[in-house]
């Protein structure tokens, strides 16, 4: 059930020259799916990503039952000038918490003023215990904003990097900037292999993508995200979502899923059949996506989050962007950052997932993912 907009008043110090006249700042809550001001803010704020979009939030709600909420200093009757969006995650297994945002690589708080952001962070710190949250987590992109949140008493959790490809230069310059051995030559090899590409979001493409996705997740010894998640993404994102699949004759060998918001394309999911790795279909699909994005005036290709411990994926993305930026995952309280949300995978669990029948593996994914956000 959607909760009504609420507010809590805080005292905020005025600027130094007006230090004798403190002002009162109010923190409000709003539903970003129902309140049209959120979509307007996302549309005009250059820092907003696809993870801020109403479509992404709706897919999270429809699939996992998460309840999106925005905290802001803008009153209900005013233009929305700022906000940080969270999902309320309620789980009998992993507890209650606020995450900005589950299954999202990054989600920058949209604030121009550090003072306004501090009001919101302070409000969250004051009410998190009375609302029964284990913690709240923010996933910032900019170092300055990350440092500001950390200065407010939140603590880092995990170590993550963001790789991007700048699409402003000419296409041949972009290609030359990529690693010669690990990217350029592999794209050329895939061209010679005679791969066929199919693009779109049809049911047939989704089924081919998901079959490869389950295969890939099994290879990594983890269950797949539920099929319904991808169905809801297609429904909620519409033309902004694209599946690109590579086929050798009639056999799907690799696929990627991308999203677009304004002039940025986001790589979100990839999958492949390891038997065909020699064809280099995955880098070929990345390059095909970049070529199309460049032709439609996209300025940046976002390769998404990579954990410092994901050595293979980190090496792959470093060949596209050799200078990734750190992401700032921050939690409050400090104790929550010291304990993993879910126990690390055991060797026994890895063996079970690797050998589990596909039908059962899919069922496990449907059950557990809503508890992991």
C-alpha positions as CSV (number, residue, x, y, z in Angstrom):
1,X,0.0,0.0,0.0
2,X,1.3,3.4,-0.9
3,X,2.1,5.6,2.1
4,X,1.0,9.3,2.2
5,X,3.6,12.0,1.9
6,X,5.1,12.9,5.3
7,X,7.5,15.4,6.6
8,X,9.8,16.0,9.5
9,X,11.3,19.3,10.5
10,X,15.0,19.9,11.1
11,X,17.1,22.9,12.0
12,X,19.7,23.7,9.4
13,X,22.4,26.2,9.9
14,X,22.2,29.2,7.5
15,X,25.3,30.2,5.5
16,X,28.2,31.8,7.4
17,X,27.2,35.4,6.6
18,X,23.7,34.7,8.1
19,X,24.9,32.5,11.0
20,X,22.8,34.5,13.5
21,X,19.5,33.6,11.6
22,X,19.1,29.8,11.5
23,X,16.4,28.5,9.1
24,X,14.1,25.6,9.4
25,X,14.2,22.9,6.7
26,X,11.6,20.2,6.3
27,X,12.2,16.7,5.0
28,X,9.3,15.3,2.9
29,X,8.6,11.8,1.5
30,X,6.9,11.2,-1.8
31,X,6.0,8.2,-4.0
32,X,8.1,8.7,-7.2
33,X,5.8,6.5,-9.3
34,X,2.6,8.5,-8.5
35,X,4.1,11.9,-8.1
36,X,4.8,13.4,-11.6
37,X,7.4,15.8,-10.2
38,X,9.9,13.0,-9.8
39,X,9.8,12.1,-13.5
40,X,10.2,15.9,-14.3
41,X,13.3,16.1,-12.0
42,X,14.8,13.0,-13.6
43,X,14.2,14.4,-17.1
44,X,16.0,17.7,-16.5
45,X,18.8,16.7,-14.0
46,X,21.9,15.7,-16.0
47,X,23.0,13.4,-13.1
48,X,19.9,11.2,-13.3
49,X,20.4,7.7,-14.7
50,X,18.1,5.0,-15.9
51,X,18.0,3.7,-12.4
52,X,16.2,6.9,-11.3
53,X,13.5,6.4,-13.9
54,X,9.9,5.6,-13.1
55,X,10.1,2.6,-15.4
56,X,13.0,1.1,-13.4
57,X,11.2,1.7,-10.1
58,X,7.9,0.3,-11.4
59,X,9.7,-2.9,-12.5
60,X,11.3,-3.3,-9.0
61,X,7.9,-2.9,-7.4
62,X,6.1,-5.2,-9.8
63,X,8.7,-8.0,-9.5
64,X,9.9,-7.9,-6.0
65,X,7.3,-5.9,-4.1
66,X,9.7,-3.2,-3.1
67,X,8.1,0.2,-2.2
68,X,9.9,3.2,-3.8
69,X,10.2,6.4,-1.8
70,X,11.9,9.7,-2.4
71,X,13.2,12.0,0.4
72,X,13.4,15.6,-0.4
73,X,13.4,19.2,1.0
74,X,10.9,20.4,-1.5
75,X,7.3,20.9,-0.2
76,X,4.4,19.1,-1.9
77,X,3.1,22.2,-3.6
78,X,6.6,23.2,-4.9
79,X,8.6,22.3,-7.9
80,X,10.7,19.3,-6.9
81,X,14.3,20.6,-6.7
82,X,16.1,17.6,-5.2
83,X,15.6,14.1,-3.9
84,X,17.2,10.8,-3.1
85,X,15.2,7.7,-4.1
86,X,15.2,4.4,-2.1
87,X,13.3,1.2,-2.1
88,X,11.9,-0.2,1.2
89,X,13.0,-3.8,1.3
90,X,11.1,-6.0,3.7
91,X,12.3,-9.5,4.2
92,X,11.8,-12.1,6.9
93,X,15.2,-13.5,6.0
94,X,17.4,-10.5,5.6
95,X,15.5,-7.8,7.5
96,X,14.0,-4.4,6.7
97,X,16.2,-1.7,5.1
98,X,16.3,1.2,2.7
99,X,18.4,0.7,-0.4
100,X,19.1,3.3,-3.2
101,X,18.5,1.2,-5.2
102,X,18.3,-2.6,-5.2
103,X,19.8,-4.4,-8.3
104,X,21.0,-0.9,-9.5
105,X,24.6,-0.2,-10.3
106,X,24.5,3.4,-9.0
107,X,21.9,6.0,-8.0
108,X,23.2,9.4,-7.4
109,X,21.3,11.6,-4.9
110,X,20.0,14.5,-6.9
111,X,21.0,17.4,-4.8
112,X,22.7,20.7,-5.8
113,X,23.1,21.7,-2.1
114,X,25.2,19.7,0.4
115,X,23.2,21.4,3.2
116,X,19.9,20.1,1.8
117,X,21.4,16.6,1.4
118,X,22.7,16.7,5.0
119,X,19.2,17.5,6.2
120,X,17.9,14.4,4.5
121,X,20.7,12.1,5.7
122,X,20.3,13.4,9.2
123,X,16.6,12.7,9.0
124,X,17.2,9.1,7.9
125,X,19.7,8.6,10.7
126,X,17.2,9.8,13.3
127,X,14.3,7.7,12.2
128,X,16.0,4.5,11.0
129,X,15.6,2.7,14.3
130,X,12.0,3.7,15.0
131,X,11.0,2.5,11.6
132,X,12.8,-0.9,12.1
133,X,15.4,-0.6,9.4
134,X,18.6,-2.5,9.7
135,X,20.4,0.2,7.7
136,X,20.0,2.5,4.8
137,X,22.4,2.4,1.8
138,X,23.2,5.1,-0.8
139,X,25.1,4.4,-4.1
140,X,26.7,7.6,-5.2
141,X,28.8,8.3,-8.4
142,X,30.5,11.6,-7.7
143,X,33.4,11.6,-5.3
144,X,32.4,15.0,-3.8
145,X,28.9,13.7,-3.0
146,X,30.2,10.4,-1.7
147,X,32.6,12.3,0.6
148,X,29.7,14.6,1.8
149,X,27.6,11.6,2.7
150,X,30.5,9.9,4.4
151,X,31.2,13.1,6.4
152,X,27.6,12.8,7.6
153,X,28.4,9.5,9.4
154,X,27.8,6.9,6.8
155,X,30.5,4.3,6.1
156,X,31.8,2.6,2.9
157,X,30.7,-0.9,2.1
158,X,32.3,-2.9,-0.6
159,X,34.7,-1.7,-3.4
160,X,33.2,-1.0,-6.8
161,X,34.2,0.6,-10.1
162,X,32.2,2.2,-12.9
163,X,33.5,1.9,-16.5
164,X,32.2,4.1,-19.3
165,X,33.0,4.7,-22.9
166,X,33.0,8.3,-24.1
167,X,31.1,8.4,-27.4
168,X,31.7,12.0,-28.3
169,X,34.8,11.3,-30.5
170,X,34.6,10.0,-34.0
171,X,33.7,6.3,-34.3
172,X,37.2,5.4,-35.6
173,X,38.8,7.2,-32.7
174,X,36.6,5.3,-30.3
175,X,37.6,2.0,-31.9
176,X,41.3,2.8,-31.8
177,X,41.1,3.7,-28.1
178,X,40.0,0.1,-27.3
179,X,42.5,-2.6,-26.4
180,X,44.1,-3.9,-29.6
181,X,44.4,-7.6,-28.6
182,X,41.4,-8.1,-26.3
183,X,38.8,-5.9,-28.1
184,X,39.7,-4.8,-31.6
185,X,41.0,-8.1,-32.9
186,X,38.2,-10.0,-31.2
187,X,35.6,-7.8,-32.9
188,X,37.3,-8.3,-36.3
189,X,37.3,-12.1,-35.6
190,X,33.6,-12.1,-34.9
191,X,33.0,-10.2,-38.1
192,X,34.8,-12.9,-40.0
193,X,32.8,-15.6,-38.2
194,X,29.7,-14.5,-40.0
195,X,27.6,-14.0,-36.9
196,X,24.0,-12.8,-37.2
197,X,22.6,-10.2,-34.9
198,X,19.0,-9.8,-33.8
199,X,17.8,-6.8,-31.8
200,X,14.6,-5.9,-30.0
201,X,12.5,-7.0,-27.1
202,X,10.3,-9.7,-28.5
203,X,9.2,-12.8,-26.6
204,X,11.5,-14.9,-28.8
205,X,14.5,-12.7,-28.1
206,X,13.8,-12.7,-24.4
207,X,13.6,-16.5,-24.3
208,X,16.9,-16.8,-26.1
209,X,18.5,-14.3,-23.9
210,X,17.2,-15.9,-20.7
211,X,18.3,-19.4,-21.7
212,X,21.8,-18.0,-22.2
213,X,21.5,-16.1,-18.9
214,X,20.5,-19.2,-16.9
215,X,23.5,-21.0,-18.5
216,X,25.8,-18.2,-17.6
217,X,24.6,-17.9,-14.0
218,X,25.0,-21.7,-13.6
219,X,28.5,-21.4,-14.8
220,X,29.1,-18.7,-12.1
221,X,27.4,-21.1,-9.5
222,X,24.5,-18.7,-8.7
223,X,20.8,-18.8,-9.4
224,X,19.4,-16.5,-12.2
225,X,17.3,-13.4,-11.6
226,X,13.6,-14.4,-12.2
227,X,12.2,-14.4,-15.7
228,X,9.5,-12.1,-14.5
229,X,12.1,-9.4,-13.8
230,X,13.0,-9.2,-17.4
231,X,9.4,-9.3,-18.5
232,X,8.6,-6.4,-16.2
233,X,11.6,-4.5,-17.4
234,X,10.4,-4.8,-21.0
235,X,6.9,-3.7,-20.0
236,X,8.1,-0.8,-18.0
237,X,11.0,0.4,-20.1
238,X,9.4,0.0,-23.5
239,X,11.6,1.2,-26.4
240,X,14.4,2.2,-23.9
241,X,15.3,-1.5,-23.5
242,X,17.0,-3.6,-26.1
243,X,18.2,-7.2,-26.2
244,X,21.0,-7.8,-28.7
245,X,21.7,-11.5,-29.5
246,X,24.4,-13.0,-31.7
247,X,23.6,-16.3,-33.6
248,X,25.9,-18.7,-35.3
249,X,23.5,-20.0,-38.0
250,X,20.4,-20.6,-35.8
251,X,22.1,-21.1,-32.5
252,X,22.1,-18.2,-30.0
253,X,25.7,-17.8,-28.7
254,X,25.7,-14.6,-26.7
255,X,23.3,-11.7,-25.7
256,X,23.4,-8.4,-23.9
257,X,20.6,-6.3,-22.5
258,X,20.9,-2.5,-22.6
259,X,18.8,0.4,-21.4
260,X,18.7,4.0,-22.5
261,X,17.9,7.3,-20.7
262,X,18.3,10.5,-22.6
263,X,21.8,10.5,-24.1
264,X,23.3,7.5,-22.2
265,X,23.1,3.8,-22.9
266,X,23.5,1.4,-20.0
267,X,24.8,-2.1,-20.4
268,X,23.0,-4.1,-17.6
269,X,23.1,-7.8,-18.3
270,X,25.1,-10.2,-20.5
271,X,25.1,-13.9,-21.2
272,X,26.9,-16.4,-23.4
273,X,27.3,-20.0,-24.3
274,X,30.9,-20.9,-23.3
275,X,31.1,-23.4,-26.1
276,X,31.3,-20.6,-28.6
277,X,33.7,-18.2,-26.8
278,X,36.2,-18.5,-29.6
279,X,33.7,-16.5,-31.8
280,X,34.1,-13.4,-29.6
281,X,30.4,-12.7,-29.8
282,X,30.2,-10.6,-26.6
283,X,32.7,-7.9,-27.5
284,X,31.1,-7.9,-31.0
285,X,27.7,-7.2,-29.5
286,X,29.2,-4.4,-27.3
287,X,30.7,-2.8,-30.3
288,X,27.5,-3.1,-32.3
289,X,25.6,-1.5,-29.5
290,X,28.2,1.3,-29.4
291,X,28.0,1.9,-33.1
292,X,24.2,2.2,-33.0
293,X,24.3,4.4,-29.9
294,X,26.8,6.7,-31.6
295,X,24.6,7.0,-34.6
296,X,21.7,8.1,-32.4
297,X,23.6,10.9,-30.6
298,X,24.3,9.0,-27.4
299,X,27.3,10.6,-25.6
300,X,28.2,7.8,-23.2
301,X,28.1,4.0,-23.0
302,X,27.8,2.9,-19.3
303,X,29.3,-0.5,-18.7
304,X,28.0,-0.7,-15.2
305,X,29.3,-1.7,-11.8
306,X,32.1,-4.1,-11.2
307,X,33.3,-5.4,-7.8
308,X,37.0,-5.2,-7.0
309,X,36.9,-9.0,-6.4
310,X,35.4,-9.7,-9.9
311,X,38.8,-10.1,-11.5
312,X,37.8,-11.5,-14.8
313,X,35.0,-9.0,-15.4
314,X,37.2,-6.2,-14.2
315,X,39.9,-7.1,-16.7
316,X,37.3,-7.4,-19.5
317,X,35.9,-3.9,-18.8
318,X,39.4,-2.4,-18.3
319,X,40.0,-3.2,-22.0
320,X,37.2,-0.8,-22.9
321,X,37.9,1.9,-20.2
322,X,41.3,1.7,-18.6
323,X,40.5,4.4,-16.1
324,X,37.3,3.4,-14.3
325,X,35.9,5.6,-11.5
326,X,35.2,4.3,-8.0
327,X,31.6,4.1,-6.9
328,X,30.7,5.1,-3.3
329,X,28.4,2.6,-1.6
330,X,27.7,4.0,1.8
331,X,25.6,2.7,4.7
332,X,24.4,3.8,8.1
333,X,24.9,2.7,10.8
334,X,28.6,1.7,10.7
335,X,27.9,-1.8,12.2
336,X,25.8,-2.7,9.1
337,X,28.9,-2.4,6.8
338,X,30.8,-4.9,8.9
339,X,28.4,-7.7,8.3
340,X,27.6,-9.2,4.9
341,X,23.9,-9.1,4.0
342,X,24.1,-12.7,2.9
343,X,26.7,-15.3,4.0
344,X,29.4,-15.8,1.4
345,X,28.9,-18.7,-1.0
346,X,30.2,-22.0,0.2
347,X,31.8,-24.5,-2.0
348,X,29.0,-26.9,-1.3
349,X,26.4,-24.3,-2.4
350,X,28.4,-23.6,-5.6
351,X,28.4,-27.3,-6.4
352,X,24.7,-27.6,-5.8
353,X,23.8,-24.6,-8.0
354,X,26.2,-25.8,-10.7
355,X,24.6,-29.2,-10.9
356,X,21.0,-28.2,-10.2
357,X,18.4,-29.0,-12.9
358,X,17.5,-25.8,-14.8
359,X,13.8,-25.8,-13.7
360,X,14.9,-26.0,-10.0
361,X,17.6,-23.4,-10.5
362,X,15.0,-20.9,-12.0
363,X,12.7,-21.6,-9.1
364,X,15.4,-20.8,-6.5
365,X,16.0,-17.5,-8.3
366,X,12.3,-16.7,-8.1
367,X,12.3,-17.3,-4.4
368,X,15.5,-15.7,-3.2
369,X,16.1,-12.5,-5.2
370,X,13.5,-10.4,-3.4
371,X,15.4,-11.0,-0.2
372,X,18.7,-9.9,-1.7
373,X,17.9,-6.3,-2.8
